[in-house]
Amino acid sequence: MTKFVLIAALGAIASVSATGPAAVNLGQAGNYAILSKAGISTVPTSVITGDIGVSPIDSTAITGFSLAADSNNASATSTQVIGSVYAADYAMTTPADLTVTIGDMEVAYTDAAGRTPPDFLNNGTGDLGGKTLGPGLYTFSSSVKIPTDCTISGSSTDTWIFQMSGDLTMAANKRITLDGGALASNIFWQVAGFVEVEVGAHMEGILLVKTAAHFRTGSSLNGRILAQTAVTLQSSTVTQPHLGRILAQTADILA
């Protein structure tokens, strides 16, 4: 019976039309709220919902979290992480798993950076402030800034990829709002430079970052930080996105 329910549910998913580019396959990197090759730090405490991990660097590069290793030393816990903490120097299969996971993160970045042709092309200053952004592939040959609130609008099956050759900066106390059913899990920010989310600002989506990601005091993200250098947090909140609406309904059926 379960098998036939699953087939019917997947058929319903396939019948829903979607707008925008194909989603970026995160592979095992999609299991993490924060993933970094160079370290994750928090000063003072932050709140992370989802797993965090570092590789090839070891657990000494995870600072400010007061880690407590599990009985097998395969992972650790922290009062600031609703999930598990992984590092390349932990035991059992963790180092090998992280090697694959980091590889998947890099493949996802390359995939997102290589998408063509753009639906929206900007060869000047990338200013998203005050805009309502529909699904599609956005390409910026510059840094991108979000100086005022903006909206990402579309359905739960639509997708967005934002490609930029520079940095992504978001001004203090500004926010991205999702409208019409748009999901953070379908929004991908491919950033060749660094990401800077200022004090009290709120970001949405999957950050695929070539260099660093900095979240200032009281900032928040509904999404994932997948960075190829360091991630720094200051009393920040990072919440991994929920399942897509239809997939969640399917999971409820199968439960």
C-alpha positions in Angstrom: 0.0 0.0 0.0 2.8 2.4 0.9 4.5 1.8 -2.4 1.4 2.8 -4.3 0.9 5.9 -2.2 4.5 6.9 -2.9 4.0 6.4 -6.7 0.8 8.5 -6.6 2.6 11.2 -4.6 5.5 11.4 -7.0 3.1 11.6 -9.9 1.5 14.5 -8.3 4.9 16.2 -7.9 5.7 15.6 -11.5 2.4 17.2 -12.6 3.1 20.5 -10.9 4.6 23.0 -13.3 7.8 24.9 -12.2 9.5 28.0 -13.4 13.2 28.8 -13.2 16.4 26.8 -13.7 16.8 23.2 -12.5 17.7 23.1 -8.8 21.3 22.7 -7.8 22.1 19.2 -6.5 23.8 19.7 -3.2 24.6 16.0 -2.7 25.6 15.2 0.9 26.3 18.9 1.5 22.5 19.2 1.6 22.6 17.5 5.0 24.3 20.5 6.6 23.1 23.8 7.9 26.7 25.1 7.9 29.7 23.5 6.1 33.1 25.0 5.9 36.6 24.1 4.8 38.4 26.6 7.1 36.4 26.8 10.3 33.1 27.9 12.0 33.2 30.4 14.9 30.6 32.2 17.0 31.1 35.1 19.4 29.0 35.1 21.6 26.4 32.3 21.4 24.3 31.5 18.3 21.5 29.1 17.5 21.9 26.6 14.7 19.2 24.2 13.6 20.8 21.4 11.6 24.2 19.8 11.4 27.5 21.7 11.1 30.8 20.4 9.8 34.4 21.3 8.9 36.9 19.5 6.6 39.7 19.1 5.8 40.5 21.3 8.8 40.0 19.7 12.2 37.7 20.4 15.1 40.0 23.0 16.7 38.6 25.3 13.9 35.1 25.1 15.4 35.3 27.8 18.1 32.8 29.3 20.6 30.5 26.2 20.6 31.8 24.3 23.7 31.8 21.0 22.0 31.1 17.7 23.8 32.2 14.5 21.9 29.9 11.6 21.7 30.8 8.1 23.1 32.4 7.0 19.8 34.0 10.3 19.0 32.3 10.3 15.6 30.5 13.6 16.2 30.0 16.1 18.9 27.1 18.2 20.4 26.7 21.8 21.4 24.0 23.6 23.3 24.0 26.0 20.4 23.4 23.4 17.7 20.1 21.5 17.3 21.8 18.7 15.4 25.3 17.2 15.4 28.8 18.6 14.8 31.3 16.9 12.5 35.0 17.4 11.8 37.8 15.8 9.8 39.6 14.5 12.9 36.6 12.6 14.4 36.5 8.8 14.4 34.8 6.0 12.4 33.5 7.0 9.0 33.3 10.8 9.7 36.5 11.8 7.9 35.6 9.9 4.7 32.0 11.1 4.8 33.2 14.7 5.1 35.6 14.3 2.2 32.6 13.3 0.0 30.5 16.1 1.4 33.1 18.8 0.8 33.5 17.5 -2.8 29.7 17.7 -3.3 29.7 21.3 -2.0 32.4 22.2 -4.5 30.6 20.5 -7.4 27.4 22.3 -6.4 29.2 25.7 -6.5 30.7 24.9 -9.9 27.3 23.8 -11.2 25.6 27.0 -10.0 28.4 29.2 -11.4 28.3 27.5 -14.8 24.6 27.8 -15.5 23.6 29.6 -18.8 21.9 31.5 -20.4 20.8 34.0 -17.8 17.2 35.1 -17.6 18.3 38.4 -16.1 21.8 39.9 -16.9 23.3 42.8 -15.0 26.7 44.2 -16.1 26.6 47.1 -13.6 26.2 47.5 -9.9 23.9 44.7 -8.6 21.4 46.4 -6.3 18.4 44.2 -5.3 17.0 46.7 -2.8 13.3 47.2 -3.1 12.9 44.7 -5.9 10.5 41.8 -6.3 12.4 38.9 -7.8 10.6 36.2 -9.8 12.0 32.8 -10.5 15.0 32.5 -12.9 18.7 32.7 -13.4 20.2 36.0 -12.4 23.8 36.8 -13.5 25.8 39.8 -12.1 29.3 40.7 -13.3 29.9 42.5 -10.1 29.2 42.4 -6.4 25.5 42.4 -5.3 24.1 44.5 -2.5 20.8 44.4 -0.6 20.5 47.9 0.9 16.8 47.8 1.5 14.2 45.0 1.9 13.4 42.9 -1.1 11.0 40.1 -2.0 11.5 36.7 -3.7 8.1 35.8 -5.2 7.0 32.5 -6.7 5.5 29.1 -6.0 6.8 26.2 -4.0 8.1 24.5 -7.1 9.9 27.6 -8.6 13.7 28.0 -8.5 16.1 30.9 -8.3 19.9 31.0 -9.0 21.8 34.2 -8.3 25.3 34.2 -9.8 27.8 36.9 -8.9 31.4 37.5 -9.6 32.0 39.6 -6.5 30.6 39.8 -3.0 27.1 39.7 -1.5 26.3 42.2 1.2 23.1 42.9 3.1 22.5 46.1 5.1 21.7 46.1 8.8 18.1 45.4 9.8 17.0 44.6 6.3 15.3 41.4 5.2 14.4 39.2 2.3 10.7 38.1 2.4 9.4 35.0 0.6 6.0 35.4 -1.1 3.5 33.2 -3.0 4.9 29.9 -1.5 8.5 30.4 -2.5 10.9 28.2 -0.6 14.4 28.9 0.8 15.4 25.4 -0.3 14.9 26.4 -4.0 17.0 29.6 -3.8 20.7 29.4 -4.5 23.2 32.3 -4.1 26.5 31.5 -5.9 29.0 34.0 -4.6 32.5 34.2 -5.9 33.6 36.6 -3.2 32.4 36.8 0.4 28.9 37.1 2.0 28.3 39.8 4.6 25.0 39.9 6.4 24.9 42.9 8.7 23.4 43.4 12.2 19.8 42.3 12.5 19.4 41.4 8.8 17.5 38.3 7.6 18.6 36.2 4.6 16.8 33.4 2.7 18.3 30.6 0.6 21.3 28.4 0.1 24.6 30.2 0.2 27.3 28.6 -2.1 30.3 30.8 -1.2 33.7 30.7 -2.7 35.3 32.5 0.2 34.0 33.5 3.6 30.6 34.1 5.1 30.1 36.7 8.0 26.9 37.0 9.9 26.8 40.0 12.3 25.1 40.4 15.6 21.4 39.3 15.6 21.4 38.4 11.9 19.6 35.3 10.7 19.3 32.9 7.8 16.6 30.5 6.7 18.8 28.3 4.5 22.3 26.8 4.5 25.9 28.3 4.5 28.2 26.2 2.4 31.5 28.0 2.4 34.9 27.2 1.0 36.7 29.2 3.6 35.5 30.4 7.1 32.1 31.1 8.5 31.9 33.6 11.4 28.8 34.2 13.5 27.9 36.8 16.1 24.8 35.8 18.0 23.2 34.6 14.8 20.4 32.2 14.0 20.8 29.7 11.1 17.9 27.4 10.4 18.1 24.8 7.7 15.1 25.0 5.3 12.2 22.6 5.6 11.2 20.1 3.0 9.3 21.5 0.0 5.6 21.7 0.5 4.7 18.8 -1.7 7.6 16.6 -0.4 6.5 17.4 3.2 3.0 16.3 2.4 4.4 13.0 0.9 6.5 12.4 4.0 3.3 12.9 6.1 1.5 10.3 4.0 4.3 7.8 4.3 4.8 8.3 8.1 
